[in-house]
Each structure stands twice: as structure tokens, then as C-alpha cells.
Amino acid sequence: MLMFLMHAAWAQADRVRGVAKLLDGDTISIGGQAVRLLHIDAPETDQVCTDNRGRAYLCGKEAADYLRKLMRGREVTCAGAEYDRYDRLLGICRTRHVDLNREMVNAGLAVRYNPETSAYLKEELAAAKAPRGVWRGTFTQPKDHRAARWTVAKQQAPKGCPIKGNISQRNGVEVRIYHTPWSRYYDNTRINTGKGERWFCSEAEALEAGWRPPYR
């Protein structure tokens, strides 16, 4: 029944199609439209997990690298009926042969976003049993990692607004990129308010002001 509903949603949804830019392990951009892969949650780009030998590794980077490999310059089609508060399409994304959402969970490089639903439950159970990806050791749920990083950064940021709005030059063009506390480059980013850089209290505020998340 769930599969039928997902196919029905695919047929009726908004669509974007093209070669995608990678934002992180569960978010891409196609033609300027950000797409959050529906029903899944990948480790954040700064997130560290532990393998079955107790060794730390960059699981967020591993997840992002795997999604990049799945897309590998191919045309990606995303379909979804809803947008989140950051104007990201919440979509099911596919190349010609691969359901990206499903494969990320099956590989153990993303977990189900909402455990209350049955979406991708079979794939998650299979990944945990194998075990594959993050399931081969120990890890923090991505949502818990984000919450912990946000709490610490908020305490340290001016006026409790922890998102860093950076401005750089690329080929003579000004590029405005914001970094969340769980961004891979957050700790190394310095804000110079004298040249127009600033702090934001939310991603929505940063987007509204003309900043974008970093591509990877």
C-alpha cells in the first residue's frame, strides 16, 4: 500500500530535472531549486561516527560522497508535493536506474527521518542487520547531532544567532554562503562584519537575505 501511495505521489508531484549539485548527504540542488530527499536523514557533513573496531571516521563525508557517486553527473529527477520552511522541495529523487532516497538508507548512509512512519523501514532494517554504513559501529542520530551543535554554537554566537554568513570572491563575483553549526567548514569560518558578513538566527533568515548553503 505504501509503495502504491509513493508512486501516486510521484505522478502528481512538482518536478525538477537536471544535473544536480550536492549540498550534503540528503540535500541537492537542481537548477537553483534545493531539494531535501524525502523521508531520510543523513549524517551531517561535520559528523563523526565510530566503526566496528572503535575507530572514528567522517560518516557525514562518507554519506555525501556516496550520494555524489550515485548521481555522478547523471540527470536527476525529483518529485514532491511539499516545500519546507527553507523553500526546499521535499522530494523523491531518481536517476534513470536508482532511487536515491531508498539507496541511501539501504547503504546505511542515511536513516529514516521519521521513525513513526514505515517509509524505508525495510531498507533500514536490512542495513542494520548487515551491517552497512553507520550501522557497522556506533553513531548519533543526525537530528540529535544537529541539536547539540546548535545549542553550543548559540551560546557562543553574538545575540545567540549561530549561523555564519560568509562573503567570498570567485572569478570576480561575490559569493554569499551561510554555514550552519554542523557545516564541515563552520569552525574555520571567521565573520568580518566590516565587509558585510553577518550572523543569522535561522536558515530561513539567511536565505531571505540572499545567502545560500555551500555546495560540495
LUMMINU-40004 format. One record per residue (C-alpha): residue in one letter; x, y, z. Coordinates in nm, 4 decimals, decimal comma. Layout:
// residues N
+---------+----------+----------+----------+
: residuo :        u :        v :        w :
+---------+----------+----------+----------+
:       A :        X :        Y :        Z :
...
+---------+----------+----------+----------+
END
This chain:
// residues 216
+---------+----------+----------+----------+
: residuo :        u :        v :        w :
+---------+----------+----------+----------+
:       M :   0,0000 :   0,0000 :   0,0000 :
:       L :   0,2843 :   0,2386 :   0,0896 :
:       M :   0,4548 :   0,1695 :  -0,2445 :
:       F :   0,1290 :   0,2463 :  -0,4277 :
:       L :   0,0910 :   0,5762 :  -0,2419 :
:       M :   0,4519 :   0,6729 :  -0,3175 :
:       H :   0,4035 :   0,6015 :  -0,6882 :
:       A :   0,0806 :   0,8040 :  -0,6831 :
:       A :   0,2589 :   1,0934 :  -0,5138 :
:       W :   0,5364 :   1,0748 :  -0,7757 :
:       A :   0,2812 :   1,1006 :  -1,0581 :
:       Q :   0,1062 :   1,4050 :  -0,9112 :
:       A :   0,4005 :   1,5990 :  -0,7680 :
:       D :   0,6025 :   1,9042 :  -0,8669 :
:       R :   0,9152 :   1,8013 :  -1,0568 :
:       V :   1,2638 :   1,9338 :  -1,1141 :
:       R :   1,5077 :   1,7671 :  -1,3504 :
:       G :   1,8724 :   1,8148 :  -1,4392 :
:       V :   2,2289 :   1,7589 :  -1,3270 :
:       A :   2,2343 :   1,8093 :  -0,9512 :
:       K :   2,4765 :   1,9901 :  -0,7238 :
:       L :   2,5461 :   1,8228 :  -0,3925 :
:       L :   2,4735 :   2,0143 :  -0,0717 :
:       D :   2,5086 :   1,7251 :   0,1740 :
:       G :   2,4114 :   1,3605 :   0,2166 :
:       D :   2,0387 :   1,4262 :   0,1887 :
:       T :   2,0104 :   1,7592 :   0,0069 :
:       I :   2,0828 :   1,8555 :  -0,3538 :
:       S :   2,0186 :   2,1498 :  -0,5838 :
:       I :   1,8853 :   2,1292 :  -0,9396 :
:       G :   1,8660 :   2,4457 :  -1,1467 :
:       G :   1,8792 :   2,6577 :  -0,8329 :
:       Q :   1,5993 :   2,4653 :  -0,6593 :
:       A :   1,7130 :   2,2996 :  -0,3377 :
:       V :   1,5672 :   1,9532 :  -0,2813 :
:       R :   1,5605 :   1,7722 :   0,0522 :
:       L :   1,5395 :   1,3964 :  -0,0045 :
:       L :   1,2062 :   1,2956 :   0,1455 :
:       H :   1,1835 :   1,0563 :   0,4428 :
:       I :   1,5595 :   1,0277 :   0,5019 :
:       D :   1,8184 :   1,1918 :   0,7264 :
:       A :   2,1901 :   1,1557 :   0,6528 :
:       P :   2,4780 :   1,2311 :   0,8927 :
:       E :   2,5809 :   1,5961 :   0,8769 :
:       T :   2,8994 :   1,6927 :   0,6950 :
:       D :   3,0928 :   1,7521 :   1,0191 :
:       Q :   2,9601 :   1,4394 :   1,1874 :
:       V :   3,1951 :   1,1709 :   1,3189 :
:       C :   3,0883 :   0,8089 :   1,3795 :
:       T :   3,2704 :   0,5024 :   1,5140 :
:       D :   3,3243 :   0,1814 :   1,3156 :
:       N :   3,3139 :  -0,1785 :   1,4446 :
:       R :   3,6760 :  -0,1524 :   1,5591 :
:       G :   3,6118 :   0,1594 :   1,7618 :
:       R :   3,7822 :   0,3885 :   1,5115 :
:       A :   3,6390 :   0,7327 :   1,4401 :
:       Y :   3,5582 :   0,8259 :   1,0801 :
:       L :   3,3789 :   1,1070 :   0,8977 :
:       C :   3,0422 :   0,9442 :   0,8382 :
:       G :   2,8887 :   1,2694 :   0,7128 :
:       K :   3,1536 :   1,2950 :   0,4440 :
:       E :   3,1068 :   0,9286 :   0,3568 :
:       A :   2,7326 :   0,9834 :   0,3109 :
:       A :   2,7837 :   1,2910 :   0,0918 :
:       D :   3,0488 :   1,1159 :  -0,1167 :
:       Y :   2,8191 :   0,8186 :  -0,1743 :
:       L :   2,5288 :   1,0376 :  -0,2880 :
:       R :   2,7661 :   1,2160 :  -0,5249 :
:       K :   2,8774 :   0,8796 :  -0,6631 :
:       L :   2,5159 :   0,7725 :  -0,7178 :
:       M :   2,4446 :   1,0894 :  -0,9185 :
:       R :   2,7856 :   1,1037 :  -1,0931 :
:       G :   2,6869 :   1,3736 :  -1,3426 :
:       R :   2,3695 :   1,1895 :  -1,4453 :
:       E :   2,0344 :   1,3606 :  -1,4893 :
:       V :   1,8353 :   1,3513 :  -1,1665 :
:       T :   1,4580 :   1,3862 :  -1,1459 :
:       C :   1,2981 :   1,4859 :  -0,8154 :
:       A :   0,9261 :   1,4906 :  -0,7450 :
:       G :   0,7452 :   1,6155 :  -0,4367 :
:       A :   0,4215 :   1,7791 :  -0,3295 :
:       E :   0,5511 :   1,9893 :  -0,0393 :
:       Y :   0,8154 :   2,2514 :   0,0401 :
:       D :   0,9726 :   2,3097 :   0,3787 :
:       R :   1,0206 :   2,6447 :   0,5525 :
:       Y :   1,3502 :   2,6926 :   0,3653 :
:       D :   1,1679 :   2,6598 :   0,0282 :
:       R :   1,3306 :   2,3227 :  -0,0330 :
:       L :   1,1231 :   2,0758 :  -0,2315 :
:       L :   1,0687 :   1,7619 :  -0,0236 :
:       G :   1,1133 :   1,5040 :  -0,2935 :
:       I :   1,1839 :   1,1512 :  -0,4071 :
:       C :   1,4855 :   1,1726 :  -0,6373 :
:       R :   1,5956 :   0,9292 :  -0,9048 :
:       T :   1,8496 :   0,8812 :  -1,1753 :
:       R :   1,7484 :   0,6570 :  -1,4625 :
:       H :   1,8149 :   0,3410 :  -1,2627 :
:       V :   1,8427 :   0,4383 :  -0,8942 :
:       D :   1,6001 :   0,5691 :  -0,6316 :
:       L :   1,8451 :   0,7902 :  -0,4423 :
:       N :   1,6376 :   0,8158 :  -0,1241 :
:       R :   1,5960 :   0,4404 :  -0,0973 :
:       E :   1,9572 :   0,3606 :  -0,1818 :
:       M :   2,0981 :   0,5992 :   0,0805 :
:       V :   1,9010 :   0,4164 :   0,3518 :
:       N :   1,9787 :   0,0743 :   0,2054 :
:       A :   2,3513 :   0,1566 :   0,2109 :
:       G :   2,3260 :   0,2543 :   0,5756 :
:       L :   2,4326 :   0,6103 :   0,4964 :
:       A :   2,1013 :   0,7672 :   0,5955 :
:       V :   1,8354 :   0,6794 :   0,8478 :
:       R :   1,4618 :   0,7277 :   0,8276 :
:       Y :   1,3689 :   1,0874 :   0,9050 :
:       N :   1,0514 :   0,9994 :   1,0906 :
:       P :   1,0562 :   0,6645 :   1,2742 :
:       E :   0,6801 :   0,6977 :   1,3213 :
:       T :   0,6250 :   0,6131 :   0,9534 :
:       S :   0,7070 :   0,2935 :   0,7644 :
:       A :   0,8856 :   0,4710 :   0,4786 :
:       Y :   1,2105 :   0,2845 :   0,4022 :
:       L :   1,1724 :   0,0675 :   0,7131 :
:       K :   1,2663 :  -0,2497 :   0,5230 :
:       E :   1,5815 :  -0,0848 :   0,3865 :
:       E :   1,6850 :   0,0464 :   0,7281 :
:       L :   1,6365 :  -0,2920 :   0,8937 :
:       A :   1,8418 :  -0,4607 :   0,6194 :
:       A :   2,1247 :  -0,2072 :   0,6561 :
:       A :   2,1304 :  -0,2510 :   1,0345 :
:       K :   2,1311 :  -0,6307 :   1,0088 :
:       A :   2,4126 :  -0,6478 :   0,7523 :
:       P :   2,5523 :  -0,4157 :   0,8990 :
:       R :   2,6271 :  -0,1402 :   0,6456 :
:       G :   2,7237 :   0,2247 :   0,6714 :
:       V :   2,6689 :   0,3855 :   1,0101 :
:       W :   2,5209 :   0,0617 :   1,1436 :
:       R :   2,8612 :  -0,1098 :   1,1395 :
:       G :   2,9525 :   0,0771 :   1,4573 :
:       T :   2,8028 :   0,3490 :   1,6744 :
:       F :   2,6586 :   0,6841 :   1,5707 :
:       T :   2,4452 :   0,9710 :   1,6897 :
:       Q :   2,1153 :   1,0261 :   1,5133 :
:       P :   2,1637 :   1,3233 :   1,2757 :
:       K :   1,8799 :   1,5219 :   1,4352 :
:       D :   2,0422 :   1,4821 :   1,7784 :
:       H :   2,3807 :   1,5850 :   1,6389 :
:       R :   2,2276 :   1,8999 :   1,4879 :
:       A :   2,0515 :   1,9882 :   1,8127 :
:       A :   2,3705 :   1,9504 :   2,0175 :
:       R :   2,5810 :   2,1559 :   1,7756 :
:       W :   2,3132 :   2,4277 :   1,7603 :
:       T :   2,2925 :   2,4556 :   2,1391 :
:       V :   2,6688 :   2,5006 :   2,1818 :
:       A :   2,7052 :   2,7431 :   1,8884 :
:       K :   2,4067 :   2,9503 :   2,0019 :
:       Q :   2,5663 :   3,0017 :   2,3424 :
:       Q :   2,8845 :   3,1318 :   2,1799 :
:       A :   2,7406 :   3,3401 :   1,8955 :
:       P :   2,6574 :   3,7133 :   1,9074 :
:       K :   2,2975 :   3,7624 :   2,0225 :
:       G :   2,2500 :   3,3846 :   2,0120 :
:       C :   2,2424 :   3,3762 :   1,6312 :
:       P :   2,4854 :   3,0967 :   1,5333 :
:       I :   2,4663 :   3,0796 :   1,1527 :
:       K :   2,7667 :   3,2371 :   0,9814 :
:       G :   2,7058 :   3,4424 :   0,6664 :
:       N :   3,0359 :   3,4466 :   0,4785 :
:       I :   3,1227 :   3,6553 :   0,1702 :
:       S :   3,3971 :   3,5499 :  -0,0736 :
:       Q :   3,5064 :   3,6281 :  -0,4272 :
:       R :   3,5002 :   3,3662 :  -0,7013 :
:       N :   3,6162 :   3,4663 :  -1,0507 :
:       G :   3,5485 :   3,8277 :  -0,9612 :
:       V :   3,1933 :   3,7535 :  -0,8491 :
:       E :   3,0757 :   3,7983 :  -0,4913 :
:       V :   2,9518 :   3,4733 :  -0,3401 :
:       R :   2,7429 :   3,4748 :  -0,0228 :
:       I :   2,7363 :   3,1414 :   0,1602 :
:       Y :   2,5972 :   3,0596 :   0,5022 :
:       H :   2,7309 :   2,7894 :   0,7331 :
:       T :   2,5215 :   2,6136 :   0,9958 :
:       P :   2,6898 :   2,4847 :   1,3144 :
:       W :   2,7023 :   2,1336 :   1,1618 :
:       S :   2,8623 :   2,2502 :   0,8392 :
:       R :   3,2008 :   2,0942 :   0,7678 :
:       Y :   3,3642 :   2,4381 :   0,7434 :
:       Y :   3,1804 :   2,6092 :   1,0275 :
:       D :   3,4649 :   2,6152 :   1,2798 :
:       N :   3,7141 :   2,7500 :   1,0243 :
:       T :   3,4847 :   3,0289 :   0,9029 :
:       R :   3,5502 :   3,3735 :   1,0507 :
:       I :   3,2953 :   3,6542 :   1,0250 :
:       N :   3,4110 :   4,0060 :   0,9381 :
:       T :   3,1139 :   4,2378 :   0,9819 :
:       G :   3,3241 :   4,5213 :   0,8375 :
:       K :   3,2964 :   4,3724 :   0,4881 :
:       G :   2,9277 :   4,2893 :   0,5132 :
:       E :   2,9473 :   3,9422 :   0,6626 :
:       R :   2,6951 :   3,8684 :   0,9329 :
:       W :   2,5330 :   3,6257 :   1,1722 :
:       F :   2,1874 :   3,4773 :   1,1183 :
:       C :   1,9413 :   3,3308 :   1,3666 :
:       S :   1,7925 :   3,0802 :   1,1189 :
:       E :   1,8498 :   2,9322 :   0,7752 :
:       A :   1,5282 :   3,0946 :   0,6584 :
:       E :   1,6662 :   3,4354 :   0,7543 :
:       A :   1,9924 :   3,3669 :   0,5672 :
:       L :   1,8096 :   3,2565 :   0,2540 :
:       E :   1,5802 :   3,5597 :   0,2653 :
:       A :   1,8869 :   3,7867 :   0,2843 :
:       G :   2,0407 :   3,6308 :  -0,0272 :
:       W :   2,2879 :   3,3819 :   0,1178 :
:       R :   2,2930 :   3,0164 :   0,0053 :
:       P :   2,4234 :   2,6920 :   0,1601 :
:       P :   2,7621 :   2,5628 :   0,0414 :
:       Y :   2,7888 :   2,3193 :  -0,2490 :
:       R :   3,0150 :   2,0186 :  -0,2081 :
+---------+----------+----------+----------+
END
